[in-house]
Amino acid sequence: MSCLLRVAILIAILFGFPHPSSTSRILFLLPLSCRSEVNSIHPLAKELLFRGHHVTWITSLKSELSGSHENYTELVPIPPPDVEDYVGAASILRHRANYVHFIPHLLSWNLTRLAARCNAVYSDPTFQNVVFSPTANFDIVIINGNLHHCLIPIISVLHPSPPPFIAFTTIPFTGEEIRLTGWRQPASFVPSSNLPFTQDMPFGQRLFNFINRIVFTFVFTRYIEHGAESTSAPHLLNRTAGGGKLAPISSIQAEVAMMFSNSHPALSSPRPLTPDIVEVGCLHCREGVSVHPEELNNWMEESPQGVVLFSMGSMFSFPPKLTRLVMETFERLDPVRVLVVGSKMAGGNKVPKNVKVVKWISQQDVLAHKKLRLFVSHGGMQSYLEAAFHAVPVVFLPIYADQAFAAAHVRMIGNGVAVELLDVTAASLKDAIREVLSNPRYKAKANELSVIFKDQPESPLKRAVFWTEYVIRHKGAKHLRSAARKLNYLQYHDIDLVVFIFAMSVFPAWVIVKYKEKFAVVYLGMVGLIMVLIARFIGTHYIYITKQHRRYINSIFPPHAHPHRAFPFSFHHQLYFGRAPAHSLNSVPGFAEFISSSLTNDAGTADSVLNEVKKWALTSATLKEAMAKLNAAVENSDLSSAEGDDTKTRTRKNPTIRNDLDSSDEERTKERTPPSVLSGFPRLEQVRQDKSIEIESINDEAVAFGQGVDARGEEVYAVRNDQTTQDDMISQASSSQGVGNIILEIPAGWVNTGANLADGNDEDLSATDQQVPVLVTIEKEFLVRLQQDISMIKYSLSNLERKFDNLSAHNGIEKSARASLVIPRPFESWEQFKEFDETLNDDLSVKVKLQFARYAESKLTENVYKILRNLFTDLAATKISFKGQKGNFDFSNTNMKQLVFDSVFANDKYLKTERDIEKTIIAWFQHAGGRLKKHVTAKNPRKL
């Protein structure tokens, strides 16, 4: 190295470059790299050195920096590979004609030649002293990502701990990034770098690209990585902690901090990249200087029609036949001069007068020369990038690997042509060169590509320096890593999900087709199972319902939509659906008002309340008496006299009963069968939409009906409350021939809407659920159902009586020792909720105690009204449901039984016999998935 160059480097180090705030120790591990790979990476080492870092450069070539700086350590354990270390061009071309034969040939080359060079590197004592020194303390390792697998295990045994490392891939997107970063290239539009395809691939090319990707992944994993492990193991086992086994290469690669890809989207197919893959294509590119030696520069300047550069790289030796063909072609180009790189090209062949053969040149300086018109090359990535940077059109003669990839993109971009070396002749090569030299569009496209290539916010070299220091500063930059590193091929592409969904769809269909109705329930069960799995997959329970969901469900299933369950104590119906179906005693019209008006202000015990409830139900043994008591409750209800609250505004006395003489048509009667008076009420709008009855006048408040006609023109008789007594009307309705329906107007506010009025919280109710007049339609079949409902009330009241037996005076509950167990709302912890749920299971009276504890500040009649309104529609239960479902809490058997019981009796079928009930329960379990079968089996439903 000249003294002038050494002085220039020293000045640049001292004054010309910025220095980082702290220096780091950086190891470049490139001992197996060829000349072009070393030249493409070395500028990064030089720039990091100039920024004040300590650089250890282990490679196969000496550089101009050797011995120039105290922070620079250079080591060349083995010489660079010569053409004899690699297969020649003729051998490659012979095997490349057959893809099946080419893969074993490539494997033989890698496993034998590279293994020998790896052993030579490990055996070098200087290499061992530098790399494995206890004082080395490297902060980062930069390794060649191409075919350096046998050196990757070194990273895991460096002292004092394995540093982060960056893989620099000089050949872009070989598939190595799949093993390093987890990023899998879409085979549909990202061609492999060893194939002559572009991003626009028809079906056949996409298929071949997909298969090629699988083959090379298998080759790298099965042969190259395993061969590298067997090569490195004997040299590194004694350096592992405790002399244990070496980590697999695949696990070490998975910890790569970043990848530098020698590519640019303008020169290859654009593709999606993860943040830990950075494109630094043409990192080594620079503006040209004068060509040296001066004799060569003068020879180029004197060319009357310019110069063509011919270089096939340093890795391949041409057979004599191809060498003669090339020389004959160049002779026909005279007076255009041709500069041939490679001394062996002249061996034994006559060199034409317009051809000059040299052993080596500074290729970038020649490409930047104003007389250079064309670059004929094998299409290596470094040559491809340099030609694009210096705006030189090209003619490529690809041999193997990424060279066919570059040739295909040259054709696509239009900055040159490609000739298949297997079929090349002197005439075809001459025509290709003449085409590019004579057609100005190639030069224009090359100029355009150069402008695009250089239009970047920073140079590729500065970008690589920044990310190298970034990885050092952030200790490997693990936050940039994608979770794709943890996924296998099937998971990455969701193939396992596609197969699962396909199987879940096809298998049940196949069962249905094959076995028809016999196993139809299997299909329904599979569908239910899929729904449960999907719901759990998205992080929730399929029966957990939010406030918005409850509004939607209530609009489809009103609170009074279950006709067969008039008075269920369905606590866990509330827990699962957020609010109860509101089938408590107060769903009976006027019941709360009747009880309130029957009590005096000083009747201060819970027993007196219970006695009145029992007396009301037990004395209503017949339909006539029940209806009479309903009307009596309406006439006597007025809470304002006792408490002065606002209930008066929500009640209206004197309902109107109307007889409809329209029952001869049995089918029409069935079509408009109304629900039970204790279970649900059709809205006024529903009556209006019933086309089987035409009423002359129905106003929005439905105070009374006049005379009208039905759909057949027959007269409809209507009576007002002041024309006859209630008993007479009920008698008429029960005894009249042909009486089909009795339409009874129920004043607004008498029907329980399920709101928690005790807390003043009715935000869950839609506007149509609050304070609207309703009509109760009663038919003959309802007479029997009402009797059944009354029996259910009696049974439920006996259960309620047992709960009240353990209740002391209501006004002292808030002072009792058990008040702390009565739901501290809101819950402060999950343990509080579990304790409360266990308390509910052990002592069912706690729920009633809870109500009294809340309303202890109110007077007795207020308490009665609120308790009856909210006893089984508790907002606290709604909040418990949120806690329970979010925590995936498994509720007790008692509550589970009640859920099954309520769900079965909410069915639309009539359960007339024990067998009907048993079948319905079994069906419920068959469609309930597996969430409850661990408690009760479908084969033993009577455990309920």
MINU-760265 format. One record per residue (C-alpha): y, z, x. Coordinates in steps of 0.001 Angstrom, whole numbers, padded with zeros to 6 digits, always signed. Layout:
BEGIN
YZX...
//
This chain:
BEGIN
+000000+000000+000000+003419-000931+001333+005916+001764+002247+008437+000258-000159+006067+000715-003108+005346+004322-002138+009057+005098-001964+009640+003491-005386+006892+005565-006964+008241+008757-005428+011774+008056-006704+010414+007334-010172+008511+010595-010194+011493+012640-009083+014315+011033-011060+013225+008272-013351+010958+009873-015945+011284+012794-018333+009124+015814-017726+007429+017917-020392+008251+021570-020722+004784+022482-019406+002281+020584-017327-001358+020055-018189-004484+019130-016288-005857+015799-017538-009221+014279-016575-009806+010524-016917-013553+009850-016925-014106+006093-016384-016631+005653-013542-018720+003051-015404-015828+000847-016491-015341-002733-015380-012146-004019-013795-010444-005133-017031-011124-001792-018749-009722+000174-015832-006607-001998-015729-005999-001468-019461-006180+002354-019271-004577+003051-015897-000946+002699-017122-001529+005738-019352-002635+007828-016366+000361+006640-014370+002825+007537-017167+001292+010990-017664+001536+011607-013922+005200+010595-013918+005813+013083-016748+004663+015929-014512+001030+016378-015530-001855+016880-013098-004068+013789-013382-007645+013502-012114-008597+009816-012135-012353+009165-011814-013012+005455-011946-014687+002536-010210-011523+001049-008660-008941+002332-006257-005375+002201-007516-001968+001930-005905-001377+005619-006722-004175+006844-004466-002782+009500-002150+000781+009062-003416+001291+012397-005177+000000+015932-004932-000658+016054-008711-002835+012944-008554-006524+013150-007639-008462+009896-007463-012211+009640-007123-014394+006522-006945-018021+007742-006935-019483+004218-007224-018036+000731-006738-017110-001434-009725-019917-003368-011354-020439-006816-009957-021834-009789-011813-025240-009004-010329-025175-005665-012195-024918-007489-015473-026773-010399-016968-025239-013773-016257-023701-016087-018823-026731-018357-018876-029087-015495-019706-026793-014253-022475-026427-017688-024003-030180-018240-023921-030834-015039-025871-027751-015207-028091-029137-018259-029851-031637-015922-031514-030133-012724-032957-033531-010999-033141-034176-011631-029440-030616-010822-028405-030755-007156-029551-033764-006216-027330-032139-008107-024461-028930-006093-024893-030900-002844-025081-032740-003636-021881-029439-004237-020139-027874-000989-021360-030850+001281-020812-031635+000092-017297-028347-000924-015665-026233+001842-017181-028861+004520-016531-028936+003602-012850-025151+003775-012579-025068+007118-014454-027528+008660-012038-025418+007409-009138-022314+009078-010567-024041+012410-011184-025536+012370-007691-022184+011973-005942-021307+015365-004355-017564+014749-004492-017832+014069-008202-019664+017349-008738-017144+019332-006729-014147+017907-008571-015452+017927-012132-017508+021125-012150-015160+023234-010077-014583+026671-011656-010873+026239-011008-010583+022793-012608-009503+024113-016035-008903+020726-017625-006725+020792-020755-007950+017443-022031-010446+014729-021120-009860+011020-021742-013108+009051-021611-013968+005411-022074-015442+005154-025564-017563+002097-024681-021022+002722-023217-020134+005987-021464-022564+008061-023530-024352+009492-020503-021093+011133-019348-020125+012706-022687-022338+015813-022163-020136+016707-019175-017436+017807-021638-019677+020539-023076-020234+022245-019695-016707+022162-018249-015143+025478-017195-013966+027766-018636-014619+026190-022068-015053+022659-023399-011595+021042-023653-010587+018581-026406-011184+014953-025533-009865+011522-026502-012026+008403-026602-010305+005199-025499-012091+002140-026912-011139-001031-025045-013192-003070-027524-011835-002262-031003-013999-001115-033880-017418-001521-032320-018884+001004-034740-018441+003804-032215-015713+005311-034377-018328+005928-037078-020061+008425-034821-016850+009838-033419-014456+010326-036332-016667+009870-039404-014597+006858-040465-016888+004175-041855-015518+000667-041949-015853-001096-045316-018310-003883-044599-016806-005906-047440-013629-006837-045563-013843-005332-042042-016018-007524-039800-017892-006027-036881-016379-006837-033512-019574-008546-032295-019546-011148-035101-017456-014332-035438-016088-013295-038839-012632-012596-040223-011657-010373-043140-012186-013232-045635-015986-013195-045735-018074-014985-048367-021203-013359-049735-023506-014494-046926-021199-013208-044181-020672-009889-045979-024431-009488-046246-024945-010276-042559-022053-007979-041609-023596-005149-043647-027030-005586-042042-025496-005901-038571-023649-002611-039108-026889-000832-039979-028768-002362-037030-026154-001395-034465-025831+002123-035868-029593+002508-035491-029521+001024-031981-026763+003334-030768-028313+006413-032323-031965+005810-031537-031841+004164-028115-028482+004385-026357-027674+007996-027253-031226+009210-026715-031401+007329-023422-028086+008850-022350-029334+012361-023180-032466+011889-021102-030355+010558-018201-027789+013385-018202-030101+016306-018960-031614+016720-015435-028122+016880-013914-026534+019301-016409-029230+021737-017543-028504+024159-014722-024821+024183-015725-025295+025239-019334-024723+028807-020469-027873+030730-019655-029636+027545-018617-030257+026567-022220-030568+023163-023812-027755+020653-023833-025968+019980-027091-026892+016594-028614-024461+013812-027830-023865+013232-031538-022627+016815-032030-020313+016547-029003-018932+013221-030235-018225+014752-033620-015669+017041-031931-013551+014175-030590-009881+015022-031066-008594+011449-031306-009437+007815-030678-007208+005267-028995-008135+001798-030200-007157-001208-028095-006135-003263-031125-003221-004431-033250-003369-005425-036959-001695-008770-036217-004574-009782-033934-007512-008449-035947-008323-007641-039537-006100-004923-041061-008126-001891-042026-007555+001652-043322-007504+004261-040577-007618+008043-040528-004839+009953-038690-007096+010630-035703-007437+006895-034922-004356+005441-033191-003949+001744-032371-002512+001249-028877-003353-002427-028376-001985-003992-025170-001023-000598-023774-001029-002166-020305+001063-005206-021253+004396-005646-019492+006970-008303-018793+006061-010645-015943+007498-010744-012436+007342-013418-009753+003866-014741-009040+002394-013692-005691+001616-015011-003242+004671-017257-002905+002475-020274-002156+000865-020003-005598+004232-019642-007259+005483-022813-005529+002325-024682-006549+002983-023843-010202+006670-024703-009961+005883-028145-008544+003547-029116-011418+005158-032060-013284+003425-031324-016661+002742-027634-016426-000268-025470-015585-003462-024463-017412-004969-021076-016508-008783-020828-016560-010411-017382-016248-013756-016192-017625-013376-012580-016537-015113-010610-013818-018378-009835-015585-020088-013196-015856-021328-015856-013475-021544-019438-014714-024657-021481-014090-024162-024577-011884-024445-026961-014835-021549-025332-016709-019491-025118-013518-019797-028884-012920-018948-029589-016577-015775-027508-016343-014641-029186-013104-015220-032649-014566-013117-031730-017598-010242-030445-015481-010233-033584-013351-009548-035652-016479-006461-033551-017230-004530-034811-014212-001482-034650-013804-001709-031275-015576-002616-028705-012951-005376-026121-013532-005512-022679-011916-009129-021415-011816-009818-017701-011219-013177-016859-009609-014219-017925-006129-017794-018715-007228-016517-021491-009478-015944-023619-006380-019269-022876-004742-021120-026142-004062-018887-028193-006365-016170-030714-005599-012785-029297-006511-010468-031911-008076-007029-032393-006509-005235-030986-009585-007340-027782-009532-006667-024661-007457-009367-021957-007203-008348-018361-006357-010389-015153-006146-007923-012914-008010-004420-013081-009492-002005-010848-011346-002870-012398-014685+000155-011105-016629+002564-012544-014050+000881-015939-014321+000891-015820-018140+004610-015049-018094+005385-017999-015794+007569-020649-017409+005270-023477-016256+002124-022059-017878+001198-024053-021002-002348-022968-021899-004861-020198-021237-008580-021151-021252-010694-018003-021366-013897-016396-022579-011847-014485-025168-012155-010964-023809-009991-008435-025610-007638-007859-022666-007089-011610-022211-006586-012030-025950-003940-009303-026041-002115-010494-022935-001953-014082-024189-000506-012920-027498+002031-010695-025770+003290-013521-023500+003239-016197-026264+000638-018457-024587-001668-020621-026773-005364-020339-025961-008689-022149-025876-011564-019672-026082-015140-020190-024889-016815-017013-026256-019986-015740-024596-020907-012507-026423-019708-009137-027847-016076-009042-029007-015353-012552-027663-016706-014301-030781-014606-011918-032869-011458-012917-030959-012335-016619-031242-012694-016373-035015-009282-014722-035324-007658-017312-033085-008856-019988-035485-007558-017973-038441-004148-017205-036922-003601-020699-035496-002438-019859-031971-005327-021748-030382-008791-023227-030803-012319-022088-029940-015224-024093-028549-018818-022932-028858-020142-022582-025336-023704-023339-026431-022682-026861-027510-019810-027586-025138-019498-030946-023385-016893-032339-021027-015490-034493-023813-015306-031668-026388-013657-029277-023953-011118-031963-022879-010326-032756-026538-009752-029094-027313-007382-028681-024362-005515-031905-025170-005168-030807-028836-003416-027582-027909-001248-029159-025210-000072-032037-027407+000369-030262-030735+003519-028070-030781+002311-025962-033730+000032-023933-031447+002918-022947-029194+005115-022187-032221+002411-019938-033684+001965-018216-030332+005713-017492-030192+005658-016108-033742+002655-013909-032948+004367-012554-029834+007450-011566-031841+005294-009730-034395+003254-008093-031667+006332-006706-029892+008093-005549-033086+007047-001874-032983+009061+001378-033176+007812+002323-029720+005663+000712-027090+001891+001301-027262+002143+003169-023945+004721+005648-025285+002637+006072-028422-000456+006917-026382+001515+009399-024247+002916+011140-027310-000464+011598-028989-002088+012741-025753+000475+015498-025349+000266+016222-029090-003467+016909-028819-002817+019165-025824-000062+021089-027604-002136+021660-030735-005423+022530-029029-007346+019507-030226-005290+018782-033393-008134+019730-035718-005829+019406-038708-005987+015610-038307-009745+015468-038729-011169+014041-041902-013952+015738-043854-015802+012423-043561-017219+013708-040279-019463+016032-042284-020777+013336-044639-023734+011078-044123-023743+007441-045138-024992+008064-048682-022462+010814-049369-019563+008881-047843-020085+005924-050182-021118+008069-053209-024462+006295-053278-026222+009562-054109-023978+009985-057174-024537+006393-058296-028298+006826-057987-028176+010133-059855-026080+008793-062727-028238+005668-062935-031416+007733-063021-030010+010079-065658-029073+007075-067791-032141+004900-067344-034888+007511-067404-034049+008982-070832-033649+005466-072223-037048+004575-070832-038545+007674-072465-036996+006721-075801-038299+003143-075597-041751+004201-074505-042323+007211-076738-039760+006507-079454-039128+009395-081839-041760+011622-080301-039609+012573-077354-036192+011721-078692-035110+015310-078143-035721+014817-074406-032938+012275-074308-030526+014610-076073-031465+017418-073731-030869+015210-070695-027463+014187-072012-026563+017837-072546-027729+018697-069049-025593+015928-067569-022555+017232-069443-023136+020733-068081-023579+019467-064528-020467+017325-064695-018433+020215-066069-019649+022564-063352-018996+019852-060757-015302+019767-061611-015092+023548-061280-015206+024881-064811-017617+025881-067587-018148+023364-070337-017505+025997-073020-014405+027433-071354-011431+026355-073443-007742+026570-072537-004902+027163-074958-004244+023429-075287-007920+022791-075936-007974+025481-078627-005131+023795-080479-007044+020552-080484-010305+022188-081599-008552+024101-084371-007106+020832-085657-010627+019404-085953-012480+022574-086979-010155+024752-089079-010672+028526-088977-012435+028417-092385-014780+025535-091632-018090+027464-091581-019352+027785-095187-022520+029758-094466-021093+032697-092576-018688+034596-094763-018442+037829-092814-019846+037587-089250-019167+040309-086721-018838+037584-084072-017172+039264-081142-018474+036759-078619-017556+033858-080779-014093+034995-079788-015063+035255-076133-016330+031686-075986-013801+029926-078168-010707+031982-077457-010223+033095-081056-012609+034025-083843-013385+031790-086832-011487+034335-088968-014292+035157-091393-013380+038820-091727-012948+040738-094953-009330+039763-095232-010389+036130-095746-011120+037259-099311-007889+036506-101233-005914+039635-102006-008404+041994-100379-005958+043554-097911-003334+043955-100624-005909+045472-102987-006943+048119-100456-003360+048888-099525-002257+049357-103094-005287+051559-103793-004409+054047-101082-001653+056585-100960+000504+057238-097975-001134+060617-097318-004752+059368-097429-004934+059827-093721-008551+059425-092634-010563+056427-091637-013305+057547-094013-011015+057060-096993-010380+053505-095872-014085+052871-095502-014901+054371-098872-012427+052098-100602-013884+049088-098787-017400+050081-099792-016370+050752-103369-014690+047362-103647-017758+045482-102400-020469+047556-104035-018847+047444-107444-018536+043657-107324-022135+043063-108294-021544+039960-110389-019452+036857-110074-017370+037769-113099-016528+041200-111693-015748+039752-108274-013378+037218-109764-011765+039855-111904-011200+042076-108899-009732+039172-107030-007218+038582-109757-006567+042302-110082-005901+042483-106389-003419+039661-106731-001566+041347-109580-001421+044722-107800-000616+043555-104261+002807+044461-103013+002971+046078-099581+006723+046231-099679+006575+049237-102010+004579+051213-099454+005937+050061-096129+008982+047900-096705+007632+045136-094517+007973+041421-095002+004620+040833-096694+006295+040370-100066+007734+037098-098906+004238+035907-098168+002591+036659-101573+002924+035240-105051+001433+036749-108215-000158+035154-111239-002339+032355-109975-003137+029515-112283-006684+028541-113190-007378+025022-114362-010528+023545-115901-011541+020045-114915-013897+018300-117369-015388+015916-114826-018903+016955-113964-021197+014451-115649-021241+012231-112596-023578+014102-110274-023024+011874-107243-019276+012177-107504-019564+015951-107681-021670+016006-104524-019191+013841-102664-016435+016343-103184-018437+019551-102841-015906+022178-101733-016529+024984-099300-016965+028595-100265-013983+030589-101447-014816+033132-098775-015183+030566-096040-012609+027835-096370-010145+026110-098666-009232+022443-099121-005572+021695-098622-003350+020409-101385-003264+017036-099688-007060+016832-099921-006925+017293-103677-004347+014569-103963-006517+012181-101967-009493+012775-104250-009511+009526-106231-012040+010830-108746-009329+012957-110388-005922+011720-111379-003472+014479-112191-000266+013714-113924+001799+016175-111967+001093+018228-108859+004037+019609-106976+004018+020904-103418+003862+024548-104524+001121+023923-107086+002392+026524-109483+000724+025031-112538-000839+021912-113963-000062+020146-117198-002363+017977-119188-003761+014923-117447-006608+012471-117404-009454+012043-114968-010626+008784-113425-012560+007849-116600-009605+008423-118861-010886+011662-120323-008484+014466-121089-008139+017287-118592-007443+020716-120111-005101+023099-118278-004130+026649-119192-001409+028878-117857-001753+032530-116980+000381+033642-119905-001765+031760-122457-004968+033651-121910-006470+036472-119921-008256+036142-116624-011561+037208-118172-011198+034571-120865-010566+031887-118281-013565+032899-116196-015654+033049-119358-014522+029579-120338-015274+028266-116891-018750+029832-116866-019831+028908-120395-018173+025576-121083-020444+022579-121307-019610+019985-118687-017347+022186-116695-017556+020881-113127-014725+022524-111225-012303+025359-111526-009230+024788-109385-007582+028077-108498-004236+028208-106753-004085+030895-104070-000603+032027-103054+000588+031480-099501-000286+034125-096933-003487+035342-098613-005786+033393-096318-006460+034718-092833-005310+032164-090306-006789+033934-087307-003450+034878-085787-003013+038184-084064-000131+039445-086140-000470+042873-084581+000879+041501-081335+003251+039169-083082+001570+036309-081257+000903+033245-083359+001696+030633-080744-001830+029262-080917-001447+028226-084549-000213+024849-085637+002430+024608-088304-000095+023632-090951-002044+026849-090349+000792+029183-091245+002117+030214-094649+001172+027175-096725-000101+027126-100340-003786+026314-100652-006103+025408-103505-009525+026894-103979-012028+024607-105678-014965+026372-107298-018064+024606-108562-021298+025713-110150-023190+025783-106906-020563+028109-105516-021530+030783-108039-024786+031323-106180-023159+031125-102784-020535+033690-103647-023259+036094-104693-024892+035579-101297-021568+036196-099595-021137+039477-101426-024551+040573-100200-023520+039747-096688-020377+041794-097113-022446+044781-098195-024635+044447-095107-021644+044114-092806-019926+047093-094373-022904+049278-093645-022601+048314-089985-018914+049076-090085-019666+052498-091560-021792+053371-088542-018932+052445-086273-016564+054731-088190-019005+057636-087975-018098+058155-084316-014402+057865-084897-012223+060943-085014-008816+061028-086654-007102+057732-085942-003827+059310-084833-005464+061094-081885-007323+058265-080220-004550+057499-077771-004878+061068-076419-008654+061102-076073-010521+061020-072769-011939+057623-073592-008595+055964-074121-008621+054837-070482-011759+052831-071180-010222+050997-074083-009069+047820-072314-006092+048260-070019-004279+044991-070685-003697+043002-068649-006675+043762-066424-005730+044802-062919-009058+043812-061387-012371+042168-062148-014067+045578-061969-011923+046800-064877-013066+043907-066994-016758+044482-066229-016374+048176-067028-014782+047334-070353-017515+044842-071247-020203+047405-070483-018363+049909-072653-018347+047444-075542-022094+046975-075199-022810+050693-075043-020476+051819-077814-019552+049267-080450-017062+051679-081968-014765+051144-079001-013485+048002-080628-012353+049901-083702-010926+052636-081485-008987+049987-079689-007365+048869-082905-006327+052407-083848-005068+053071-080324-002771+050088-080600-001441+050934-084010-001177+054688-083628+002591+054511-083958+002352+052873-087402+001795+054469-090795-001615+054414-092390-001043+051493-094753+000344+049445-091859-002737+050289-089844-005055+049298-092669-003312+045993-093138-003253+045179-089419-006798+046316-088745-008213+044262-091577-006197+041271-090401-007255+041577-086761-010486+043499-086615-012452+040423-085645-009690+038076-084510-008532+040011-081495-006137+038461-078984-007597+040773-076346-010912+039004-076796-009154+035738-076079-007880+037112-072819-011309+038491-072018-012746+035019-072546-010416+033643-069891-011429+036330-067407-015083+036050-068283-015379+032301-068041-013289+031994-064891-015463+034623-063253-018634+033031-064646-019610+036477-065977-023001+036663-067652-022506+038537-070922-025049+040942-072325-028060+040136-074483-026409+041700-077525-023443+039416-077316-025650+036437-076564-027727+037105-079671-024606+037215-081780-023447+033899-080306-026743+032259-081217-026640+033796-084684-023113+032569-085365-023764+029109-083969-026892+028636-086048-025245+029778-089274-022306+027474-088634-024670+024551-089172-023998+022326-092151-027597+022503-093406-028692+025022-096028-030941+027638-094525-033067+028531-097532-036265+029773-095910-037283+031721-092853-038793+028572-091420-035462+026743-091755-033713+029482-089825-036374+029503-087121-036213+025720-086697-032439+025802-086437-032499+028487-083757-035101+026556-081757-032949+023420-081989-029937+025389-080790-031786+026457-077653-033083+022966-076996-029513+021692-076812-027990+024694-075053-029084+023800-071520-030269+026638-069308-027434+029104-069579-029152+031465-072055-032871+030735-071749-033291+033445-069149-032608+035963-071948-034370+034482-074959-036869+031641-075041-037043+028941-077687-040685+029801-078293-039854+033316-079365-036733+033069-081551-037504+036188-083531-036365+038235-080530-032927+037552-081864
//
